[in-house]
Amino acid sequence: MSVRLRRVALTACFLAAPFVSAQSGCASRGPDLVARMASAKSIYESVGYTAFGAPAMGTVAEGTDGKVPLALKEGCYQVVVFGGDGLKGVDLSVLDPAGKSVGEVKKQEGSTSIKHCVPEAATYNLVVKSTGGSGSFIAQPYASSEKPPSKGSEEPMVVGCVGDECEEPMVSDGSGDPCSSGIELSPGGSVKGNNSNKGYAARASCAAAEGPSVVYRVHVEGRHKLVLDLSAKFDAVMTLYRADQNDGYLCDSGHEVDCSDDSEGLQTKSHLEAVVDTGDYGVLVAGYEADNRGDFELKARLEDAPSLESVCAGARTANVGQKTTEFVSADGSSFRPSCSSSGASEALFKFDLKSRSRVRLSMRASSGGESSLSVRKRCEEPTTELVCAKDWHIDAMSWTGVMDAGAYTVIGSTNDATHSASVDLTIDRSDAQGAGTAESDGCKDAKPLPLGTTFTLDTFQAKSDLKASCAADSSSDVVYKLDVKAKSRLFVSTTEDEAHHVFALQKACGETKGEVACEPASTSKGFDATVDPGSYFFVVKGKGVDDFGRTKLSAKMREPAPAIAACKAAPKLVPGTPVNDTTSGAADRFASEKCGGSVWSQQSGDKVYQFTLKEKSKVNLSLKGGTFYNAIMSLRSDCGDPTRNEIVCSNYYSKQLDRELDAGTYYVVVDGYGTKAEGAFTLELTAKPVK
């Protein structure tokens, strides 16, 4: 099946930016995966899908794979993946029971689901590979009424697809993909139409769902401003795309110029303006919701657009070390930076560097949402682009790097081409080797490492004073002191990193000899080291020479002694006798590596229980949490370490554990996912000897 023959009708939103347009239908950034799962469940059930089984949770680091098992019965499923903060994109594939990859397809932008048909009941593995960022994810299978090919038939037994290749659960009239050709529309003219009983196209970025669509092809000669006005008798949206240069496809999401929902305060009107160059463009008319359809009228006209030379001449001068504000009108895009697919309006700034320097560019747009900044040596020539960035760090969209002396142009793109906005640009500069004025910059100036809190450090002004085994010797660094009174495990997490930093724990400051650990900063894996009593130095250092900037950290120490003491005093579970208890106000002694997400972020009260089996038995553990929906039940073989020795666990909606266990003593920990996730619960054990 061609990727473009049919577009997936239901996709979960991956949160790749700190803000998401309210029009996009995506949830705002945040860890509330449960709310997003509930929303997706409602959508899928409305089109005939049913949630199958319990959600599976995992974590994945950038460039690595995460694997979760899926016990599936005969049938066809859409497995939807929900990503947490820090995870910007994934590739999905399925492995059969023999470990053979079935249906692995590269992810298309915005796709977060994979379709898989199972000919007979078996346990498959969903493989989630990060294509950007690191973090936790939850996978939820949804079963459809579609029947899989029978075993032994000549048809492929397994159909795998990701996002754009998954067939739509919605049904159109079979009129085909409206984006393949399009209806000709000449600038200066108007056309009337109706989207009822039309084919489905890709969901517009400002629409809530896919639906029947009408697509028009507009050809433009020369540089102009294309103005489009839509009047409809239903809640409509209008999207402008650049046609694919290879096959002329009109609705590729990667070529979207702009999307307009409501105009003049009316849901039935849309207005769009964009500066375009010679070529073909697709104009898609659809409903905001899938069932929004009816009559409409579309008008198109061309207006003169200023030359790039004249636009560049108006660039505002930005002074290094100061915030510069530029106001932009809704004129559409003139530059189209390489990392921005939108046709948003742009603000132009220019600045000069007298010498080779470290530079940090920080930008905020009043329109909110996704934005980008591009740096060019010559404003009107796109081939001179040196930087294009759209990643949000700490409090702004930013980029750091070393730049040579010279004149530069910064193009700040907003996410909205239909409204005026202000763009703030701040340029920070330091010596190419660092000024040496960073806080805690050097062994003599080392401050205590803050524990139990989140803080932000900055290596932008730091010199290269220290060594770390996993970083370049000449990269910038800062260092903190750490005094350990009892044997502990140190966890350090990175929630945001403006550059690529590494963490090193050392006995001697800045010396690799006797180094306890050195690892890259990661939003998923984090830094984890077991330390004996003594004094240490915690070094934060750029991985490479050009890696410097801000990073947001959380550091935590866990002593095993409180957990060991709690296990020794743990109440005994009696089979068939429920235990009613609460974790509210309890001490935080344990963490679940498999079900609790990031170990360093788990800060909830917990309770521990024990039971002893005299012979091999089939054990069932049931946890009922009521409103304590994010409880975790963890079965452990030992209490020697508060974060390890976990046999199996359950979280979220699934609170049942079934396991055959050998004779011995076991521990059950009731904990919460995240911070202060606590509440009342009922825990019950049943055990039957295995004959």
C-alpha positions in Angstrom: 0.0 0.0 0.0 1.3 3.4 -0.9 1.9 5.6 2.1 -0.3 8.3 0.5 -3.2 6.1 -0.6 -5.0 6.5 2.7 -4.2 8.5 5.8 -4.6 7.4 9.4 -7.8 8.8 10.8 -6.9 8.5 14.4 -3.5 9.5 15.9 -2.4 10.3 19.4 -0.5 13.6 19.8 3.2 13.4 20.5 4.2 16.5 22.5 7.3 17.7 20.8 7.0 21.4 21.7 6.4 23.2 25.0 3.2 24.7 23.6 0.7 23.1 21.2 -1.9 25.1 19.4 -5.4 24.8 20.9 -6.7 24.3 17.5 -4.6 21.3 16.8 -6.6 18.9 18.9 -3.5 17.8 20.8 -3.2 17.9 24.6 -1.0 20.5 26.1 2.5 19.5 27.2 2.6 17.6 30.5 2.8 14.3 32.2 -1.0 13.7 32.3 -0.9 10.6 30.1 -4.0 9.2 31.8 -6.1 12.2 30.5 -4.7 11.7 27.0 -5.4 8.0 27.1 -9.0 8.6 28.2 -9.5 11.1 25.4 -8.1 8.7 22.8 -10.2 5.9 24.2 -13.4 7.9 23.7 -12.4 8.7 20.1 -11.5 5.1 19.1 -14.7 3.7 20.7 -16.7 6.2 18.7 -15.6 4.6 15.5 -16.0 1.0 16.6 -12.7 0.2 18.3 -12.5 -1.4 21.8 -9.6 -1.0 24.2 -8.0 -4.5 24.6 -6.2 -5.4 27.8 -4.2 -3.1 30.0 -1.8 -0.4 28.9 1.8 -1.4 28.7 4.5 1.1 29.9 8.1 1.5 29.0 10.9 4.0 28.7 13.3 4.7 25.8 16.4 6.8 25.4 17.2 8.7 22.3 18.4 6.5 19.5 17.6 3.2 21.4 14.8 0.7 21.5 12.2 0.1 24.2 10.3 -3.2 24.1 6.9 -4.1 25.7 5.0 -7.4 25.5 1.5 -7.5 24.0 -0.6 -10.6 24.7 -3.1 -10.6 21.8 -5.9 -12.8 20.8 -6.9 -13.6 17.2 -7.9 -10.4 15.6 -6.8 -7.0 14.2 -5.5 -4.2 16.5 -4.5 -0.6 16.4 -1.8 -0.1 19.0 -1.5 3.5 20.1 1.6 4.9 21.7 1.4 7.9 24.1 4.6 9.7 24.8 5.6 11.7 27.8 7.7 14.8 28.1 11.0 14.6 26.3 10.0 12.0 23.8 9.7 13.9 20.4 9.2 11.0 17.9 9.2 7.3 17.5 9.4 4.4 15.0 7.2 1.5 15.8 7.5 -2.2 14.8 6.1 -5.5 16.0 8.1 -8.7 16.7 6.3 -12.1 16.5 6.8 -14.8 19.2 9.9 -16.0 17.3 11.4 -12.6 17.3 10.8 -11.9 13.7 10.0 -8.3 12.7 6.6 -8.1 11.1 5.5 -4.9 9.5 8.3 -2.5 10.5 7.8 0.7 8.7 9.5 4.1 9.3 7.4 6.6 11.1 5.7 9.4 9.3 5.5 12.7 11.0 2.7 12.8 13.6 2.1 9.0 13.5 2.0 7.2 16.8 0.1 4.0 16.1 0.7 0.7 14.4 -1.8 -1.8 13.0 -1.3 -5.5 13.4 -3.4 -8.5 12.6 -2.9 -11.7 14.6 -4.0 -15.1 13.1 -3.9 -16.8 16.5 -3.5 -15.9 20.2 0.2 -15.3 21.1 2.4 -12.8 22.8 4.0 -10.3 20.5 6.5 -7.5 21.3 6.0 -3.9 20.4 9.3 -2.2 19.7 9.4 1.6 20.3 12.5 3.3 18.9 13.1 7.0 19.8 13.8 9.2 16.8 14.2 12.2 19.0 14.4 12.8 22.7 14.0 10.4 25.6 11.2 9.6 28.0 8.5 7.2 29.0 5.6 5.9 26.9 2.4 3.9 27.2 1.1 1.5 24.6 -2.6 0.7 24.4 -4.0 -1.9 21.9 -7.5 -1.2 20.4 -9.3 -4.2 18.8 -11.3 -3.7 15.6 -14.0 -5.9 14.1 -11.8 -6.7 11.2 -10.9 -10.4 10.8 -7.3 -11.4 10.2 -6.3 -13.7 7.3 -6.9 -17.3 8.3 -3.8 -19.3 9.1 -2.5 -21.1 6.0 -4.2 -18.7 3.6 -2.2 -17.3 0.7 -2.6 -13.8 2.0 0.0 -12.5 4.4 -0.9 -13.5 7.9 0.4 -10.3 9.5 -0.2 -6.7 8.3 2.0 -4.1 9.9 1.7 -0.4 9.4 2.6 2.8 11.1 0.4 5.9 11.1 0.0 7.0 7.5 0.0 3.4 6.2 -2.8 2.3 8.6 -6.2 2.0 6.9 -8.9 4.3 8.2 -11.4 3.0 10.7 -13.8 5.6 9.2 -15.5 4.8 5.9 -15.9 7.2 3.0 -17.8 6.7 -0.2 -14.8 5.2 -1.9 -14.2 8.3 -4.1 -10.5 8.0 -3.6 -7.7 10.2 -2.3 -8.7 13.9 -3.2 -5.0 14.9 -2.8 -3.8 12.9 -5.8 -4.9 15.4 -8.5 -7.1 18.2 -7.2 -9.6 20.5 -8.9 -8.0 23.4 -10.8 -8.6 26.8 -9.3 -7.2 29.9 -11.0 -6.1 32.9 -8.9 -8.6 35.7 -9.2 -11.5 33.3 -9.4 -13.9 31.6 -7.0 -15.5 28.2 -6.9 -18.5 26.7 -5.1 -18.4 23.2 -3.7 -19.7 20.6 -1.2 -17.6 18.2 0.8 -20.4 15.7 1.5 -19.6 12.2 0.2 -16.1 13.1 -0.7 -12.9 11.1 0.0 -10.9 11.5 3.1 -7.6 13.4 3.2 -4.9 13.9 5.8 -6.1 15.7 8.9 -5.4 19.3 8.7 -3.2 20.6 11.5 -6.0 23.0 12.7 -8.8 20.4 12.5 -9.9 18.0 15.2 -10.2 15.0 12.9 -10.1 13.7 9.4 -13.2 13.9 7.3 -14.5 14.3 3.7 -12.4 16.9 1.9 -12.3 18.8 -1.4 -8.8 19.7 -2.7 -8.0 22.4 -5.3 -4.8 22.9 -7.2 -3.6 26.5 -7.6 -0.7 27.3 -9.9 1.4 30.5 -9.2 4.0 32.1 -11.5 6.5 34.4 -9.8 6.6 35.7 -6.2 3.2 36.8 -4.9 1.0 36.9 -1.8 -1.7 34.2 -2.2 -4.9 35.3 -0.4 -7.6 32.7 0.2 -11.1 33.2 1.7 -13.5 30.4 2.6 -17.2 30.9 3.4 -19.1 27.7 4.4 -22.4 26.6 5.8 -20.6 24.4 8.4 -17.7 24.5 10.8 -14.9 24.4 8.2 -11.1 24.6 8.0 -8.8 25.5 5.1 -5.2 24.3 4.6 -2.6 25.4 2.1 0.2 23.0 1.0 3.1 23.2 -1.3 2.7 20.4 -3.9 5.4 17.7 -3.8 8.0 18.4 -6.4 8.4 14.7 -7.3 4.8 13.4 -7.7 2.7 16.5 -7.4 0.8 15.2 -4.3 -1.1 18.1 -2.8 -1.6 17.3 0.9 1.7 16.2 2.4 1.8 17.3 6.0 5.5 18.0 5.7 4.7 20.6 3.0 1.9 22.4 4.9 2.2 26.2 4.5 -0.6 27.2 6.8 -3.9 26.2 8.2 -6.9 28.4 9.0 -9.9 27.5 11.2 -12.1 30.4 12.3 -12.0 33.9 10.8 -13.8 37.1 11.8 -14.9 35.2 14.9 -17.0 32.8 12.8 -16.6 29.0 12.6 -17.9 29.1 9.0 -15.2 31.4 7.7 -11.5 30.9 7.1 -8.9 33.4 5.8 -5.3 32.7 4.8 -2.5 34.7 3.4 0.9 33.4 2.4 3.9 34.6 0.3 4.5 32.0 -2.4 6.9 31.5 -5.2 6.4 29.8 -8.6 4.8 26.3 -8.3 1.7 24.3 -7.6 -0.2 24.5 -4.3 -3.0 22.5 -2.8 -5.9 24.1 -1.0 -7.8 21.6 1.2 -11.4 22.4 2.4 -12.7 20.1 5.2 -14.8 20.1 8.4 -13.3 20.8 11.8 -14.9 17.6 12.9 -15.4 14.5 10.7 -19.2 15.0 10.5 -18.9 18.8 9.6 -19.9 19.0 5.9 -22.0 21.0 3.4 -21.8 23.8 0.9 -19.0 26.3 0.7 -17.4 29.0 -1.5 -13.7 29.5 -2.0 -12.1 32.6 -3.4 -8.4 33.0 -4.4 -6.5 36.0 -5.5 -2.8 37.2 -5.9 -1.3 40.4 -4.5 2.1 41.8 -5.0 4.7 40.6 -2.6 7.9 42.6 -1.7 11.2 41.2 -2.9 13.5 39.4 -0.4 16.0 42.2 -0.8 13.6 44.8 0.4 12.4 42.7 3.2 16.0 42.0 4.4 16.8 45.7 4.3 14.2 46.2 7.0 15.9 43.8 9.5 16.0 45.3 13.0 19.4 45.6 14.7 19.8 43.3 17.7 22.4 44.3 20.4 24.3 41.6 22.1 23.3 41.1 25.7 20.0 42.9 25.3 16.4 41.8 24.5 15.2 43.1 21.1 11.5 43.1 20.2 10.2 43.1 16.7 6.5 43.3 15.7 5.3 41.3 12.7 2.1 41.6 10.8 0.1 38.7 9.3 2.0 38.8 6.0 2.8 35.2 5.7 6.2 33.6 5.2 8.9 35.1 3.0 11.8 32.8 4.0 10.6 29.3 5.0 13.4 28.2 7.2 14.6 24.6 6.6 13.2 23.3 10.0 9.8 25.0 9.7 7.0 23.7 7.6 4.5 26.4 8.4 3.8 29.5 6.5 4.0 31.7 9.6 5.0 35.3 9.6 8.6 36.2 10.4 10.6 38.8 12.3 14.1 39.8 11.0 17.0 40.7 13.1 20.6 41.4 12.3 23.7 41.4 14.5 27.5 41.5 14.2 30.3 39.6 16.0 33.7 41.3 16.2 35.5 38.0 17.1 34.9 34.3 17.2 32.5 33.8 20.1 30.2 31.5 21.9 26.6 32.6 21.1 23.2 31.8 22.6 20.1 32.8 20.7 16.9 32.8 22.7 13.5 33.6 21.2 9.9 33.9 22.3 6.9 34.8 20.2 3.7 36.3 21.7 1.6 34.0 19.5 2.8 31.0 21.5 3.0 27.5 19.9 5.8 26.2 17.8 8.3 28.7 16.4 11.7 28.5 14.9 14.8 30.6 14.4 17.1 30.5 11.4 20.6 32.2 11.0 21.9 33.1 7.6 25.1 34.8 6.5 23.3 36.5 3.7 19.6 37.2 4.4 18.2 36.7 0.9 20.1 33.5 0.1 18.7 30.3 1.8 21.8 28.3 0.9 23.8 30.4 3.5 21.6 29.2 6.4 24.0 28.1 9.2 21.5 27.3 11.9 17.8 26.3 12.0 16.4 25.5 15.5 13.0 25.0 17.0 13.7 23.3 20.3 12.4 24.8 23.5 14.8 24.9 26.4 14.0 26.1 29.9 12.1 29.3 29.1 12.6 30.0 25.4 13.2 28.5 22.1 17.0 28.6 21.9 20.3 27.5 20.3 23.9 27.6 21.4 27.1 27.3 19.4 30.4 28.9 18.3 30.2 31.5 15.5 32.9 33.2 13.6 33.3 37.0 13.4 30.9 38.6 10.9 27.4 39.8 10.1 24.4 37.6 10.5 20.6 37.7 10.0 18.2 35.9 12.4 14.8 34.9 11.0 12.3 34.4 13.8 9.3 32.5 12.6 6.0 32.5 14.5 3.4 29.7 14.3 0.6 32.0 13.2 0.3 33.7 9.8 -3.1 35.1 10.4 -2.5 37.4 13.4 0.1 40.0 14.3 2.6 39.0 16.9 5.7 40.3 18.7 9.0 38.3 18.7 11.6 38.8 21.4 15.2 37.9 20.6 18.0 37.8 23.1 21.6 37.3 22.0 24.2 36.2 24.7 27.9 36.2 23.9 31.0 34.9 25.6 34.6 34.3 24.7 35.1 31.2 22.4 36.9 29.5 25.3 34.5 30.7 28.0 34.8 33.7 30.3 35.2 31.6 33.5 32.4 33.5 35.3 29.9 30.6 35.6 28.7 29.6 39.0 30.6 26.7 40.6 33.2 27.0 37.8 36.2 25.2 39.3 37.1 22.9 42.2 37.9 25.8 44.6 34.5 27.4 43.8 32.5 24.2 43.9 29.1 24.6 45.7 27.2 21.7 47.4 25.0 19.7 44.9 21.4 20.6 45.6 19.4 17.4 46.6 15.7 16.9 46.5 15.0 19.8 44.3 15.1 20.9 40.6 17.6 23.6 39.7 19.2 25.0 36.5 22.9 25.4 35.9 24.6 27.1 32.9 28.0 26.2 31.4 27.8 29.0 28.8 30.4 31.2 30.5 32.4 28.3 32.0 35.9 27.4 31.1 37.4 24.0 30.6 39.1 23.3 33.9 38.2 19.6 34.5 38.4 16.2 32.9 35.8 13.6 32.5 36.3 10.2 30.8 33.2 10.5 28.6 33.7 14.1 27.4 36.1 16.2 25.4 38.9 17.6 27.5 38.4 21.1 26.1 34.7 21.3 26.7 33.2 23.7 29.3 32.4 22.4 32.8 31.1 23.2 36.3 31.4 21.1 39.5 29.5 20.5 42.7 30.5 18.9 46.0 28.7 15.9 47.4 29.1 14.5 51.0 27.7 11.0 51.5 27.1 9.9 55.1 25.7 6.4 54.5 25.9 4.0 51.6 23.4 5.4 49.0 22.3 5.5 45.4 22.6 8.8 43.7 20.0 9.6 41.0 20.3 12.6 38.7 17.8 13.4 36.1 17.8 15.9 33.2 14.4 17.4 32.3 15.8 19.9 29.8 19.3 20.3 28.2 20.3 23.2 26.0 23.3 21.3 24.9 24.7 17.8 25.2 26.2 17.5 28.7 27.7 14.6 30.6 27.7 13.8 34.3 30.7 12.5 36.1 31.0 11.5 39.7 34.6 11.7 41.0 36.6 11.2 44.2 39.3 13.6 43.1 38.0 16.9 41.5 38.4 16.9 37.7 40.4 13.7 37.6 39.3 10.6 35.7 41.4 8.3 37.9 39.1 6.7 40.5 36.1 8.1 38.6 32.9 6.4 39.9 30.8 6.9 36.8 30.6 9.1 33.7 27.4 9.1 31.6 25.7 11.4 29.0 22.8 13.5 30.5 19.6 11.8 29.5 15.9 12.6 30.0 15.0 8.9 30.2 17.9 6.9 31.6 19.3 9.5 34.0 22.5 9.1 36.1 22.5 6.3 38.6 25.5 5.4 40.8 25.9 3.6 44.1 28.3 5.4 46.5 29.9 4.6 49.8 30.3 7.2 52.6 32.8 9.9 51.7 33.3 13.1 49.8 32.7 13.3 46.0 32.7 15.8 43.2 29.8 15.9 40.7 31.0 17.3 37.3 28.7 18.6 34.6 30.6 19.0 31.4 29.9 19.5 27.7 30.2 16.3 25.7 31.9 18.2 22.9 33.8 21.5 22.5 30.6 23.2 21.2 28.3 21.8 23.9 27.6 24.5 26.5 24.4 26.1 27.9 21.7 25.6 30.4 20.5 22.3 31.8 17.7 21.6 34.3 18.5 18.9 36.9 17.0 17.0 39.7 19.3 15.1 42.1 18.2 12.6 44.7 19.9 10.2 47.2 18.3 7.0 48.3 19.7 5.1 51.3 18.8 1.4 51.3 18.7 1.2 55.1 15.1 2.5 55.5 13.8 0.1 52.9 15.6 -2.8 54.4 14.2 -1.9 57.9 10.7 -1.6 56.4 10.9 -5.0 54.8 12.0 -6.6 58.1 9.0 -5.2 59.8 6.6 -5.8 56.9 3.2 -7.2 57.8 2.4 -10.6 56.5 -0.2 -11.2 53.9 -2.7 -14.0 54.6 -4.1 -15.7 51.5 -7.8 -14.8 51.1 -7.7 -12.0 53.7 -7.9 -8.5 52.2 -5.7 -5.7 53.7 -7.1 -2.2 53.8 -4.4 0.5 54.1 -3.2 3.8 52.7 0.0 5.3 51.5 -1.0 8.8 52.3 1.6 10.4 54.5 3.9 7.3 54.4 7.6 7.6 53.9 9.1 7.3 50.4 11.5 4.3 50.6 11.0 2.4 47.3 10.9 3.0 43.6 9.7 0.8 40.7 12.1 0.6 37.8 9.5 -1.2 35.5 6.3 0.6 36.3 7.1 3.9 38.1 8.7 5.8 35.2 12.0 7.6 36.0 13.4 6.3 39.2 14.7 9.7 40.2 11.3 11.3 39.8 9.4 8.9 42.1 8.6 10.6 45.3 5.5 9.0 46.7 4.8 7.3 50.0 4.7 3.5 50.0 3.8 0.4 52.0 5.5 -3.0 51.9 4.1 -6.5 52.8 5.5 -10.0 52.8 4.4 -13.5 52.3 6.0 -16.9 52.4 5.3 -19.9 50.1 6.2 -23.4 51.4 5.9 -24.9 47.9 5.7 -23.8 44.3 2.4 -22.0 43.9 0.3 -20.0 41.5 -0.1 -16.5 43.1 -2.6 -13.9 42.4 -2.3 -10.4 43.8 -5.1 -7.9 43.5 -4.9 -4.2 44.2 -8.0 -2.0 44.3 -7.2 1.6 44.5 -10.5 3.4 44.0 -9.6 7.0 43.3 -5.9 6.0 43.8 -5.8 5.4 40.0 -2.1 5.8 39.6 -1.1 3.2 42.2 1.8 0.8 41.6 1.9 -2.8 42.8 5.4 -4.3 42.8 6.4 -7.9 43.5 9.9 -8.4 44.7 12.2 -11.2 45.5 14.4 -9.2 47.9 14.5 -6.0 49.8 18.2 -5.4 49.7 17.8 -2.5 47.3 14.8 -0.2 47.3 14.8 0.1 43.5 15.9 -3.4 42.3 14.9 -7.1 42.6 11.6 -6.4 41.0 10.0 -9.6 39.6 6.9 -8.0 38.1 4.7 -5.0 38.6 1.4 -3.5 37.5 0.2 0.1 37.3 -2.6 2.4 36.0 -5.7 0.4 35.1 -4.2 -3.1 35.5 -3.9 -4.0 39.2 -3.7 -7.8 38.9 -0.6 -9.9 39.1 -0.6 -13.7 38.2 2.6 -15.6 38.7 3.9 -19.0 39.4 6.5 -18.6 42.2 8.9 -21.1 43.8 8.9 -21.7 47.5 10.4 -18.7 49.4 9.7 -15.3 50.9 8.4 -12.4 48.7 7.6 -8.8 49.2 4.8 -6.6 47.8 5.3 -2.9 47.6 2.3 -0.5 47.0 3.6 2.8 45.7 2.5 5.7 43.4 3.5 6.9 40.0 5.3 10.2 40.2 5.3 12.7 43.0 2.9 12.5 46.0 0.7 9.9 44.3 -0.8 8.4 47.4 -4.1 7.1 48.6 -6.2 4.3 50.2 -6.2 0.8 48.7 -7.2 -2.8 49.3 -4.6 -5.5 48.7 -5.5 -9.2 48.5 -3.4 -12.4 48.0 -4.5 -15.8 46.8 -2.1 -18.8 46.4 -2.7 -22.3 45.1 0.0 -25.0 45.1 1.1 -26.1 41.6 0.8 -29.9 41.3 
